[in-house]
Amino acid sequence: MNQPLQARPAEDAQELAKRVRAFVDERILPREAELAGPRESARACQDELTSAAREQGLWGLFYPGRMSSLEAYLTVAEQEGRSEYGGAIFGTELALDTHMLTRHGGAEIRAAFLAPLLTGEGVSAYGMSEPDSIGSIPATIATTATAEGDHWRLDGRKWFICRADRATFVTVVARTDGAGVDGALSMILVPTDAPGFSIAREVDILGRFQGQCEIVFDGVRVPRHNLLGQPGAGLALMQERLGLGRLLRAVHWLGLAQRSFDLMCTRIRSARGEQARLGDKQLVRLRVFEAYQAIASARGLLRDAARKFDARVANAIEVNVAKVAASLALSRAVDSAIQVYGAEGLSSLTPLSGIYRAARATHILDGTDDALVSAVGRRLLDAYQDADSLDFDWPSLSGTPAAQ
């Protein structure tokens, strides 16, 4: 049986980053084709690599008690993200739930759901999006949780639920009050072996199944103490979860972007690249410059957002700008790398085609670019609504304490 993680002094981020980088390069990258292969063999490979990561003390590095701060973890997380399979192998996909359950779970939730996560025996999923609702508009959520004695009864459907194919429980956003949205939504934890829970269908992402499913709650009954936080606190918990979740995903995307940049520059300076005089072409140099600029800019934005998170200062604008920037940096880097490699970059002879597919999905996952750009733009303009001049104090946009 896996042993629970023990609290330990904050580990040196730079040293951990070097160890993670070595593990990714030596153990994960050589087996990416296997990880992208048939489901059973891919799962066996992932489990094997996860066990190896645990043995080396590299699993669950951002679980509560492991790192001194989110800002320090970014250095490590970028190395985890050099492979699109790193998040699953290092347990980072579950880190968000370990923090949410630690912060807001009662004794029963900690025993039944958090403890298995920390030992590696549990797998979490998060159910918010629905087939007939608008993902960016919480007021359209239709799944209901009705109080019946000492239980909740859940009815509804969710889709595009990550890890639903192997989750042991799902944190479900459900309507516990019929009016409005403030105070109407709650988060309830549902074991996937509960009667009435089922997987309706698997949902592919750009032609590849990655564990996302449509799930059904048909009269599912769970104890009242499976409520996360307080009744009606669902909207606030969603916002808290989105902020940290977007940063954790975005820094992994930055790892893929840096890997794409490395592949591109290595190709330019290879024998074939020298033969084609790629380094002498201005358009190639432009691609190198723009990819580097995008990655460096996103890295700085992520650190600013993480620093505010650690200081418990509201950072919604910083998070959303950083998320969009990381997505753009990844797309720019991998697209430029493919352009340099030519037809080879479109094939399975390089990892770039898989990274390219992942890059396109980042513009939709965790909030579409269009929705985030519109929301941030509105907030920036609102800040000028009553401004007397253009000499605006930018930090005041997000300088108030956050409910974290």
Rosetta blueprint (number, residue, H / E / L):
1 M L
2 N L
3 Q L
4 P L
5 L L
6 Q L
7 A L
8 R L
9 P L
10 A L
11 E L
12 D L
13 A H
14 Q H
15 E H
16 L H
17 A H
18 K H
19 R H
20 V H
21 R H
22 A H
23 F H
24 V H
25 D H
26 E H
27 R H
28 I H
29 L H
30 P H
31 R H
32 E H
33 A H
34 E H
35 L H
36 A L
37 G L
38 P L
39 R H
40 E H
41 S H
42 A H
43 R H
44 A H
45 C H
46 Q H
47 D H
48 E H
49 L H
50 T H
51 S H
52 A H
53 A H
54 R H
55 E H
56 Q L
57 G L
58 L L
59 W L
60 G L
61 L L
62 F L
63 Y L
64 P L
65 G L
66 R L
67 M L
68 S L
69 S L
70 L H
71 E H
72 A H
73 Y H
74 L H
75 T H
76 V H
77 A H
78 E H
79 Q H
80 E H
81 G L
82 R L
83 S L
84 E L
85 Y L
86 G H
87 G H
88 A H
89 I H
90 F L
91 G L
92 T H
93 E H
94 L H
95 A H
96 L H
97 D H
98 T H
99 H H
100 M H
101 L H
102 T H
103 R H
104 H H
105 G L
106 G L
107 A H
108 E H
109 I H
110 R H
111 A H
112 A H
113 F H
114 L H
115 A H
116 P H
117 L H
118 L H
119 T H
120 G L
121 E L
122 G L
123 V L
124 S E
125 A E
126 Y E
127 G E
128 M L
129 S L
130 E L
131 P L
132 D L
133 S L
134 I L
135 G L
136 S L
137 I L
138 P H
139 A H
140 T H
141 I L
142 A L
143 T L
144 T E
145 A E
146 T E
147 A E
148 E E
149 G L
150 D L
151 H E
152 W E
153 R E
154 L E
155 D E
156 G E
157 R E
158 K E
159 W E
160 F E
161 I E
162 C L
163 R L
164 A L
165 D L
166 R L
167 A L
168 T L
169 F E
170 V E
171 T E
172 V E
173 V E
174 A E
175 R E
176 T L
177 D L
178 G L
179 A L
180 G L
181 V L
182 D L
183 G L
184 A L
185 L E
186 S E
187 M E
188 I E
189 L E
190 V E
191 P E
192 T L
193 D L
194 A L
195 P L
196 G L
197 F E
198 S E
199 I E
200 A E
201 R E
202 E E
203 V E
204 D E
205 I E
206 L L
207 G L
208 R E
209 F E
210 Q E
211 G E
212 Q E
213 C E
214 E E
215 I E
216 V E
217 F E
218 D E
219 G E
220 V E
221 R E
222 V E
223 P E
224 R H
225 H H
226 N H
227 L E
228 L E
229 G L
230 Q L
231 P L
232 G L
233 A L
234 G H
235 L H
236 A H
237 L H
238 M H
239 Q H
240 E H
241 R H
242 L H
243 G H
244 L H
245 G H
246 R H
247 L H
248 L H
249 R H
250 A H
251 V H
252 H H
253 W H
254 L H
255 G H
256 L H
257 A H
258 Q H
259 R H
260 S H
261 F H
262 D H
263 L H
264 M H
265 C H
266 T H
267 R H
268 I H
269 R L
270 S L
271 A H
272 R H
273 G H
274 E H
275 Q H
276 A L
277 R L
278 L H
279 G H
280 D H
281 K L
282 Q H
283 L H
284 V H
285 R H
286 L H
287 R H
288 V H
289 F H
290 E H
291 A H
292 Y H
293 Q H
294 A H
295 I H
296 A H
297 S H
298 A H
299 R H
300 G H
301 L H
302 L H
303 R H
304 D H
305 A H
306 A H
307 R H
308 K H
309 F H
310 D H
311 A L
312 R L
313 V E
314 A L
315 N L
316 A H
317 I H
318 E H
319 V H
320 N H
321 V H
322 A H
323 K H
324 V H
325 A H
326 A H
327 S H
328 L H
329 A H
330 L H
331 S H
332 R H
333 A H
334 V H
335 D H
336 S H
337 A H
338 I H
339 Q H
340 V H
341 Y H
342 G L
343 A H
344 E H
345 G H
346 L H
347 S L
348 S L
349 L L
350 T L
351 P L
352 L H
353 S H
354 G H
355 I H
356 Y H
357 R H
358 A H
359 A H
360 R H
361 A H
362 T H
363 H L
364 I L
365 L L
366 D L
367 G L
368 T L
369 D H
370 D H
371 A H
372 L H
373 V H
374 S H
375 A H
376 V H
377 G H
378 R H
379 R H
380 L H
381 L H
382 D H
383 A H
384 Y L
385 Q L
386 D L
387 A L
388 D L
389 S L
390 L L
391 D L
392 F L
393 D L
394 W H
395 P H
396 S H
397 L H
398 S L
399 G L
400 T L
401 P E
402 A L
403 A L
404 Q L
